[in-house]
Structures are given as structure tokens and as C-alpha cells.
Amino acid sequence: VVDVSGFSGARVLDVDRLSPLRASNTAYVIFTSGSTGRPKGVAVSHAAIVNQLEFMQGEYVLSAADVYLQKTATTFDVSLWGFFMPLRVGAVLVLASADGHRDPGYLASVIDEQGVSVTDFVPTMLSTFSSLVDPGLLGSLRDVLVIGEALPVEAVREFGLVSSARLHNLYGPTEAAVSFTFADVTGAGSGSVVSIGVPEWNCRVFVLDSRLRPVAVGVAGELYLSGVQLARGYVGRPDLSADR
């Protein structure tokens, strides 16, 4: 039991801070090496995070009756879902053990014992989990969020064999607040690829050619992102920020 009686429950105001807090201020910096191998810090704003959480709540609708299994390391931006989605609505937050995310048997037992209704996976672990888990332990699952890598069709099909939960494919680079596009891919294990879906709230995506012109439908191009969830830029790297 934590005694918080000595602390005020009043809202923290600008006068209580060293300087005013604005939506555009940096909330966190996360480092990524990307394809270069040289770590670069990405600055993400409060506004970007709030938009992400508002979208997630609007789309997946957690309530006080839900239980979210948080098993993502805090060094991975996806952990924002597990920490803040349930706490914003009074849902139960279950924290997995330090290495629990690597153990399908452990995860299945936690899901069963705690009545977990929502959790997230990276595609590689989802495949491993689906191949080893006892389907009888997953009855409480309602939604599973997948992000971090390309989601193979086989992984969707394998998960459908062990759970009736809805499966959602979300995409987003480190340079944006967690996810940027979303798709309900439940039962979509019969095609050749799994869609990353459509843009989230206040976000836009473009498929452009090498001259930054929109390509025709069905023509390959490069994906460009725009909107409130974009990061402020790379910390201390104005050259790289300008280039991107």
C-alpha cells in the first residue's frame, strides 16, 4: 500500500513547473539506429502521444472491465499502449515478468489467470506463441495488437487457429508516435500479403515516386507520412531532420 496522503491531488499548473508545458514540447526521446547503424534520437511531442492514445481508445474502446497485459520493454515506444491505455480509463494493467514476453507458456497462463482481454505482440513472437500455446487458455482475449515488423500471412492464419480474438495490424516508424496506420486483419490469412490499412486520426499517408509525385494505384512507390503524430525531428541533427 502506498500512502499518498501527503501529496496534493490538484492539477499541476505552469506556475509549479520550471517553464510552461505546451502540447508541442518533447515528451520523450527514443533512440533508433535504423538502416545506418548510427544511433539517432527521435523527439516525440505530447500532442503526438495524446493523438495516438485518443485514436486507440476510439478504435479499440477499453473500459474499466478490461485487463491489458503489458509485456513490452519501456525502451520500445509500443509500451505507451500498455502503460497509458488502461490507466486512462481505469482498466486493469497487468505487468509481465522481466523475461516473460519470451515465454509463450507463461504468457498464456497469465492471460488465463488474469482474464486478459487486450495485449500486443511483435509478429515474430506472435508466430511462436501461436505454435506453442494451449488454445484453452486464451478464452478471455478480445483484441490483439500487432506491430514492430511486417506481419506474415502465416502468422495471421496460425493465430486464427488458436484464438477467436480480433487481430489488428498496426504500422508506424520510430519517427512517429507508435502507430500510424491500422487494419483489422482477423481471418485475413488467405491472401499473399497483410494490409497495413489506412491512416489513423489526424494522419495522412502518401505513396510517392522518386520525384515526390503520387503514383498510380497498384504501382510501387515510397511511403511518406504527415500529420500530428510525426516526431519533432532528430535531436541535435538538424541536417538529418531537414533531409527527412
N, C-alpha and C positions, 0 to 999 in steps of 0.2 A: 504494500500500500504506500502510495506517495502522498505526503502531506503538502498540499499547495495552498493552504490557508493563509500563508504569509505573503502570497503574491496577488496582485490586483487582477481582476478579470476584465478590467476596462480595456477598450481598444487602444492599441499603441498608435500614437499620433506623431506627426512630423517633429513636434517640439521635443519628443522623447528620443529622437534619433540624432545621430551626428549630422545628418543632412536629410532633406526631404526625399521620400521614396516615390518614384514615378513608375508607371507601367513599362516605360521604355528602358528602365535600368536593368543591368545584368543581374539575373537571379543565380546563375551558376556558369562555370566554365568547365567544359569537358574536353579532354584531350583525345585526339584521334590521329593515327598515322596515315590512314587512307592508303593510297597506292604508292605514296612517295617514300614511306619508311621514316620520315622525319615528323615527330610529334608536333601537332599544331593545336592550340587551344581555341575552342569554339565558344563564343559568348552568347548565351540564350537569355532572352528577356522574360520578365514576369508576365508581360502581355501574351507572349507566345505560349507559355505554360498554361496560363488561365484559359486561353482559347482551346488548347488541347484537352484540358480537363472538362470544360463545358461541353465540347463535342462528344467526348467519351461518355459522359453522363447522359447526354441527349440521345445517343445512339444505343447504348447498352443498358441504361436505366437501372443502376444499382439502388437498393433500398436498405433500410435497417435490417431487413430479413436476410440479406446476402452475406456470404462469407467469401473473402478474397484470400487466396493463398499467394503470399508474396515470397518468391524464391529467387528473385533476380538481384544480383550484386548491386550495391549503390553506385558503383563505378560505371554502371550501364544505365543510360537515360531511361530505359523502359521501367526501371524501378519506380519512377514517378507514378506510374499507374497504380502499382501495388501499395505504395505508401499513402497517396493522396485521394485516389478514387473512393476507397471505403471510408476514410476518415471524414470526407466532405459530407457524407450522407448518414453517418452513424452505423455503417455496416461493420461486421467483424473482420479484423485484419489478423490473419494467421501468418506468423513468420516461420519459414522453414529453417532447419539447422544449417550451419555454415556450408556443409558439402551436400546437403540434402537434394539439391537440384540435379545432382548427378546420379541419384539412386531411384530408379523407377518404382521399386518395391516400397521404399519409404514414402515417396510422393503419393502413391496410391493409397497407402494406409492412412496418411494424413487427410487426404480427400474424403475417405470413408468415415474416419473417426470424427472429423470436424464438420462434416456436411458442407464441404467447399462447393460453391456454386460458380465461381469465376476464377480463372487463373490465366497465366500466359506461358508460352513456350517459344524457344527458337526452333526452327524446322528440324534441325538435326536431332535435338533431344526429343521432339515430338515423335519422330520415327522410332527411336529407341524405346521410348515409353510405350508406344502402341504395340510394339512387338513383344514386350515382356509383361505387360500389366494384366491383372485379372479384371475382366470387364465388370464383374460383380461388385467391384469396389468404387465404381465411377457413377453410380446412380444419381448422386446429388449434383453433378456438373450440369450447368446450363449453357455457359459460354466459355470458349477457349480462344484467346487472342494469340496470334502467331506473328512474329516479327523478327528481324535481325538478319535474315538470309532469304534467298529465293526459296519459295515453298514448292517442293516437288509434287507432282500429281500423285505419286505413290504414297506420300505421307498423308495426303488427304484421304485417300482410299483406305489406308491402314487404320487411321484413326476412326473412320466411319464403321469399321468392323468391331470396335471395342466400346464405342460410346455414341449415344444419340445427341450429345451436346452440339450446339451450333459452333461451327469453326469459322473464324474470321481472319482473313489475310490482310495485314496492315504493312505499309511500306513507308519508310522515312529515313533519310540520311542523318548523320550526327549534326549536320548543319541546319537542322530544323528541330522543333520541339517534338521529339519522339516519333509520332507517325504523321504522315501527310496525306496518304490515300488509304481507302478501306474497301473491303469486299467481303460479303458473306459467301464463303466457298463451301458451305455444307453440301456434301454429296456431289461435289464437282470433280470427282476423281476419274472421270471417263475421257476427258479431253487430253490434249498434248501439253498444255501449259495451264497454270493457275493465274487468274487475273489479279492485278493489284488494285483494281476497282476504280473509284472516282475520287476527286478531291474532297477533303474534309471542310468544315465550316471556315469561311474567310480565307480559303486557299485556292490557288489555281495551278494547273499543270499544263505544260505545252510540250509537244514533240516537234523539234525543230531540226533543220538541216545545218550544214557547216556554215551557212551564211545567215543563220538565225531566222530562217523563213519556215513557216508551218509546212509540214509535209502532208501529203495526201493520206487519207485513211488506208491503212494496210501497208504503208511504206515505213521502213525503219528509219529512225532518227535518234536524236539525243533528248533526254528528258530534262526540262527546265521547270523550276518551281518558283512560285510567287505567293506572297500573302503574309499575314500577321505572324505565322509560325516560323518564318525564316529567322535564323540567328542574326545577331547584330554584325557579326563578322569574326575574323580570326584575331585573337588577342596579340597585339604587338606586331601584326603582319599586315599593314595597310596595303602593301604590294599585292599580297595574295587575295585579300578581301576585294580589292579593286578588280583584279583579274576575274574572280568568280562572279 
